[in-house]
């Protein structure tokens, strides 16, 4: 049985920060629905291992090792990829977290968060969008966060960057929608990932999260795939500038 609204066959997807965690899960999900995926990260060894895992499952996979916070490296990498084949789908997933009291938050970490969590989306999004604009079509999915809407102690700079992701998504949709692009965001709640490992292993935090989230548990990264496939496919052809929260209901509940 065919489901053309969710069929990504014949499309090529670049997923940044995809050697592990949410990025890898999203790349695997897009590949399962027919897309050729390009994995990105800075570690060639991790990319090689991730690509081999997906190829063993029969998926078409390429890798592109470049630093998404370096605009020159981004421009060169995207030009090389576009010379091979068009990028039809971009998932801007690369991101980082650092926790510290706001009054003591290191300035170098502030700059690093800005570059990794928001500037990279601008650099990669801009470079990929140029080809999409020329072709009159394209899908960009930015990875926001539950912290695009809510705050917690110790992560105010991270919260600032993820709020910016939400508004940059709106701006990209506003500027590029007329060229046939759909730009949306996925805002994950609390998921079991390497980025959250310290919290996962903290019984007190897990107890708090289970009580605070209507679903009563951590999310599993595979539960983000449906949102990504929806936003990457024809099913979302008139969805633009939207942030889809996949959070077990945490933003809906006091």
N, C-alpha and C positions, 0 to 999 in steps of 0.2 A: 504494500500500500504506500502511495506517495503522498507527502504533505508539502506541496510546493512553497507554502508560506514560510516554512522552516527549513527548506532545503538549501544548503550552502554550496552545493556542487558547482564547480567551475569558478569559485571565488577564492581569492588569496587573502589571508588574514595575517597581519603583523601584530604580535602580542608582546609588549615590552615587559621586562621583568618576569619572564615566564619560565625560568629554569626550575622553579619550585613554587609551592604555595598556591595562592589564588591564581596567579598568572598561568601556571602550568595546568591547573584544573580547567581554566577557561579555554586555553589552547586545545587541550584534549577534547573538550566538549564541542568546540567549533569543528575540529577534525572529524569527530564522530558523525557530525551532520553534513560532512562532505567537503569542508573547506581544506585547501592546502594551507598549512600554517607555517609561519616564520617565527621561530623562537628568538627572543633577544635577552641579553644579559651581558655582564662584563666578564664573567668567568667562562672561558671556552670549554674547560673540562666539564663544568656543570651543564652547559648547553649540550655538549656531546652526549652526556648520559641521558638527559631529558629527551633529546631527539631519538636516541636509540630505543628508549622505552616506547615512544609513540610509533616508531617505524615497526617495532615488533608486533604492534597491534594492527598493522596494515595501513597506517596513515601516511600521507604525503607531507614531509616535514623538511624544512630548511632551517638554518641558523644564521644569525647576524649578530656578532659580538661587537657592541659599541656602547659608549657611555652616553646615556640619554641627557645628561646634564651639560654636555659639551656641544654647543650648536654647530661647530665645524664638523665634528665627527658625525653628528646627526645628519647634516646635509649630505656628506659624502656617502654615508650608508644608505640613505633613502634613494639617492641618485643611482647607486649601484643596484639596489633592489628593483627600482622602477625600470632600469635598463633590461632586466631579466624578464619581468612580467609586472603588470599593474598590481598595486595594492588596493584591493576593493574594500577591505575592512581593517580598521586600526583599533586595537584595544590598548589604551594608555593606562597600563597597570603599575608600572614601576613606582615604588614608594618606600618610605622608611618611617620609623617611629623613634623617638627619644623622650624619656620621661625624666623630669626634674621640676622642683618648685619654680614657679614663674619668676620669683624675685632673684633666683640664683641661676636661671637658665643661661648656659654658655652661649656667647654671641656666635661662635663658630658653628655650633649646632643649629642655631636659628637659621643661619645662612644656608647650611647644608639641607635643612628641611625645606626651605623655600625652593632651592634649586632642584631637589629630587622630586618633591611632591607637586609642585606647580609649574616651575619653569620648564621642566622636561615635557610636560603636556603641551606647552606652547611651542617649544622647539620641534617636537616630533609631529604634533598636530599640524602646524604650519607647513612643514616640509611635505607631509603626505597629502595635505589638502590641495596643494597646487596641482598635483596629478589628477586628483579626483575632480577638481573644478574643470580642468581641461576636458575630462571625459563626461562631465555632466552627471556624475553619480558617485556615491560613496557613503560609507557608514563609519562613524567614529564613536567609540564607547570609552568614556573616561571613567576611571574607578575612583569614586568619591568615598564616603564613609558615613556611618551613623553620626560621626562627629562633624559632618556637614550641617547638622541640625542641633546636636546636643554637645555639651561640654562635660568633662570630668577633671578633677584636680590633677595637676602635674603634666598636662598635655596641651596647654593653651596654644603654643605655637603650631602643633600638629592640627589642632582644631581650626586655627586660622587658615592653614594651607588647604584643608579639606573643604572649608567654606568657600575658598577661592576656586576650588575645582568646580563646585556647583555653579558658581556664577560665570566662570570661564566657559563652561558648557553652554549656558544660556547665550553668551556672547558669540561663541562659534556658530551656534544654530542660527542666530539672528543674522550674522554676516554671510554665512555660507549656504543657508537654506535655499536661497534663490538660485543657487548653482546646482541643485539636485542632491545636496548632502543632507543626511540626517545625523545630528550630533546629540547624543544622550549620555547619561551617566547611570552607573549602578552604585548604590550606596550600601555596602555590606554592613551588617551589624557585627556581633562578636563571633568570629569563626576560629576554628582550630587551625592555626597556621604557625609556621616558624616565627613570624613577627609577634605573635601573641603567646608564645610558648611559656614565658614566665607567668603570665596570668592564668593560663590553663592549669599550670602546676600549683597554683595558689588556692588551697581549699576554701579560704575565706572569700576570695573574689568569685570563684565559681558558685559558691552558695549565694552570694549577693546577686550575681547575674541570673541564676536560675529563678530567683524570686522576683527579679525586676522585669524579666522578659516573659510575655504571655505564653510563648512556646515552652518556657521552662527549661531551656538547655542552650548549650553552644550550638552554633551552626556548623554544618559540614560543608567543605568547599564545593563539593559536587552540587549542592543546592543553589549555587549561583549560575550554573550552566544554562538553565532554562531562560533566565533573564537575558543572558548574553546572546543566546541563539535568537530569541525574539527580537532584540535590538539590532542584530546583525543581518536579519533576513527581511523578506518582503512583508512579513506580518506587521512591521513597524513603519511602513512607508509614509505614514502621515503623523508620526510621533517625532517631535523635534524639540530640543531644549529641555527635556524632561529628566528628572532624577528619580530613578526607581529604587526605593528602599527595600532591601531584602534583609530583614532584621528580626524576624520572629515576632514582630509587633512592638518592639521596644519603643519606637518613636510614637506609637499610637496610644501608649498607656502611661498614666501617671504612677 
